[in-house]
Amino acid sequence: MPITLNSIAKQGVHGPAMMPIIQGVGRAATEIAYLLRGAVFRGALGAAGGENVQGEQQQKIDVLSDEIFLEEMRATGFVCAVGSEEQEDLLVIEEYANADYLVLVDPLDGSSNLDIDGPVGTIFSVVKRKTANTETPLESDTLQAGRDVIAAGYVLYGPSTMLVCSVGQGVHGFTYNPTSARFELSHPDMRVPASGGYYSVNEANADKWLGDLQQKFNAMKQQAGLGMRYVGSMVADMHRTLLKGGVFLYPADEKNPNGKLRLLYEAIPMGFLVEQAGGKAMSQGASVLDVQPQGLHQRVPVYLGSASAVDMLV
Ligand code: AFP
């Protein structure tokens, strides 16, 4: 019998409660994967005409993926609110407003890759509310450091659809099997290789990086003996980094003095996975998981991957 997402119930103290939420992510993933496969035929590609809270142009698929994800979180009955890249404010799920968990999500990360049929992903994390569950959840419930995250993961929409997640007991990768219509465990106990792999960064920004990063980066390139790959879709770039080793970075630069990637639904979930897989996740001299969030859409610089490569840059 293949091992499915149900196995999460046996992992960690929060496993039984996380199982329905991660199963909900799995349902959203299959719907989003279906949407992506047929998007060109349904007129679902292209701009939606609006901007998200980051001032970035929303694609129609960003909006649809956000709706799908929210509906599947609602259907779990365990989620009181969702904080999404596509929504300025926290979305409270009124019928379950006294459920215990909040989910942070980037429903379709790397969506600029859609024009070239490149890989995209969904990134999520789960926290337990701080306010009493007799009250309406607040945005402040989402502002929890990565050390308080209960579960996190991503979905990679590539040649296959993969759901990689952790409930604090290592990182496990499940691949969608179209024959059984289930996610089946394909990559148990993923570990970041200690050496080798690739560096992954938008190097076109190198002359605008702040501080002495360019010197450190050049020294790392000479000493670490890494190859180079960059997709420009964090999920794809991090999936490779988890499996092959090396480092993914999006540092602060003159244009993005706080970095580009969002703390709550990009940096923290990926940092959680990297540390669970034995790697290192840094931001501004500390672990990504120790950064205290100040806002739902806050950005931070990130350096994620094999400890040996990360240490040469921070
Ligand atoms: P899009 O969703 O706008 O494509 O942004 C993707 C992303 O947030 C992340 O997935 C990438 O790692 C990063 O931006 C790429 O940014 P650059 O295009 O500046 O290299």
Residues whose N, C-alpha, C, O or C-beta is under 5 A from the ligand:
A	BS01	AFP	L108 D109 G110 S111 S112 N113 N202 G232 S233 M234 V235
